[in-house]
Amino acid sequence: MNASPRATPTPQQVAYSDASVRIPGLAPGLRSGRHLAALGVVIGEVTHSRVQRVTSVAEAELRAAGLAVILAAPGHLTLHVDCALSAALLDDPRGPHRLVPLAQAIHEAAVARGVEFTVVRVPGERNPAHAVAYGRLQAELAERRARFGDRR
């Protein structure tokens, strides 16, 4: 009896990404022109967050989407974002926008990791990653205030 090889099913993952950003000059320990951002990702029921410096809210939102792609297992990922610019750049990473190279790098990372993703735009109030990013930013700001003193 010949057994036919079974196709390995592609895992279906659902992720949400968001970013919360603090304006420079209001958070201690920042260099001029750089914003403190918390990136939040929810994949399934698991949350992830990271704090980093960015030049704009748009960059932070796109980096949060990239974090979701990096954290995803190989297979298909349905990525929910609430930023119209991020959705547009991830759908078509071409053109003159300064964030196109970052969107292209996210696509390259996806290919390298074996992740094929689809982007879905969701309203901010329906994005569970918002609470993750916002909570992480507030915790980071509280830690910085304790370390550097309260310099609002």
Secondary structure, DSSP 8 states (H G I E B T S, - for coil): -----------EEEEEEEEEEE-TTSSTT--TT-EEEEEEEEETTEEEEEEEEES-HHHHHHHHHHHHHHHS-SEEEEEEES-HHHHHHHH---SS-TTHHHHHHHHHHHHHHTEEEEEEE--GGG-THHHHHHHHHHHHHHHHHHHH----
